[in-house]
Each structure stands twice: as structure tokens, then as C-alpha cells.
Amino acid sequence: MKKVSNSNLTSFEDHLDRQYGKPGTPEREDFEEGFEAFRLGVMLQELRKNNGLTQQQLAEKCGTTKTYISRIENNASDIRLSTLMRIVREGFGGHLRLNVEI
């Protein structure tokens, strides 16, 4: 059995540092912000699908449009906190909790 060397492997953190700069740099902050927006869209899409709702049905429950729900899910739109809270509360019957890491 041939032994594989790990000397050419790069950690994800090292990759991010090289690609976007160290944490705290403007480029890295832009990347991190975009990634969080992407995650939010994916989470909402999963919640919607797990609840058996179409984008249109969710939009009607929340008082918004299918287009807006689609834009959020596809990371094409900034979302206001009040709108996110309304989607979670009225669309899914849940409560939004935020976590701040320092």
C-alpha cells in the first residue's frame, strides 16, 4: 500500500487567507459577509421546502412577493432584519434568534 503525503494539502483557513486576505481585511470581510448572506438564503430555502411550501405560498403568508423570496434564497438581495423576522414568524411559525461572535 502506497503512503500518501499530506505536505501539499492546504487548510481551508489558509486558502481563505491567500484568496481573500487575513480576517479583518476589507476583502476578507466582504467575503465573509457574502458567505453569511448565502447561508441565510440556503437556510430559508431548506425551511421552506421542509415545510412543504412553494416560494409563492411563503410569500403570501409573509406579505411579500415570490420574486423577493427567490432573490433572498439565491443571495441576490439584502434582507432587512424586520423582514427576516416576519418570514420566520409568519411563514414558519418560529422565532428568530441572533448570535454575535466577538
C-alpha positions in Angstrom: 0.0 0.0 0.0 1.4 3.4 -1.0 1.6 6.1 1.7 0.1 9.4 0.6 1.9 12.6 1.8 -0.2 15.4 3.2 2.5 18.0 2.5 0.6 19.5 -0.4 -2.7 19.9 1.4 -3.9 23.4 2.4 -6.3 24.0 5.2 -9.5 25.9 4.3 -8.4 28.8 6.6 -5.1 29.0 4.8 -6.9 29.0 1.4 -9.2 31.8 2.6 -6.2 33.8 3.9 -4.5 33.5 0.5 -7.6 34.1 -1.6 -9.3 36.9 0.4 -6.7 38.1 2.9 -6.5 37.7 6.7 -9.6 38.2 8.9 -10.3 41.9 9.3 -9.1 42.9 5.9 -11.7 44.6 3.7 -11.5 41.7 1.1 -12.0 39.1 3.7 -14.8 41.0 5.4 -16.6 41.2 2.0 -16.2 37.5 1.5 -17.5 36.7 5.0 -20.5 38.9 4.6 -21.4 37.4 1.3 -21.0 33.9 2.7 -23.3 34.6 5.6 -25.9 36.0 3.1 -25.6 32.8 1.1 -26.0 30.7 4.2 -29.1 32.6 5.1 -30.6 32.1 1.7 -29.9 28.3 1.9 -31.4 28.1 5.4 -34.6 29.8 4.3 -34.9 27.6 1.3 -34.4 24.5 3.4 -37.0 25.7 5.9 -39.5 26.5 3.1 -39.0 23.1 1.5 -39.2 21.2 4.8 -42.5 23.0 5.5 -43.8 21.9 2.1 -44.2 25.5 0.9 -43.6 27.0 -2.5 -42.0 30.4 -2.8 -45.4 31.8 -3.7 -47.1 30.2 -0.7 -44.4 31.5 1.7 -44.6 35.0 0.1 -48.4 35.1 0.6 -48.0 34.0 4.3 -45.4 36.8 4.9 -47.0 39.6 2.9 -44.2 39.8 0.3 -43.6 38.6 -3.2 -42.4 35.3 -4.7 -39.7 37.3 -6.5 -38.4 38.7 -3.2 -38.3 35.2 -1.6 -36.5 33.9 -4.7 -34.0 36.7 -4.5 -33.3 36.0 -0.8 -32.8 32.3 -1.5 -30.5 33.0 -4.4 -28.4 35.6 -2.5 -29.4 38.3 -4.8 -31.0 40.7 -2.3 -30.1 42.2 1.1 -32.8 41.4 3.6 -33.9 43.7 6.4 -34.0 42.2 9.9 -37.7 43.1 10.3 -38.5 41.2 7.1 -36.4 38.2 8.1 -38.2 38.2 11.5 -41.6 38.3 9.7 -40.7 35.5 7.4 -39.6 33.3 10.3 -42.6 34.2 12.4 -45.4 34.3 9.9 -44.0 32.0 7.3 -42.8 29.2 9.5 -44.3 29.9 12.9 -40.9 30.3 14.5 -38.8 32.8 16.4 -35.5 34.3 15.1 -32.5 34.2 17.4 -29.3 36.0 16.6 -25.8 35.2 17.8 -22.9 37.6 17.8 -19.4 36.3 17.9 -16.6 38.6 19.0 
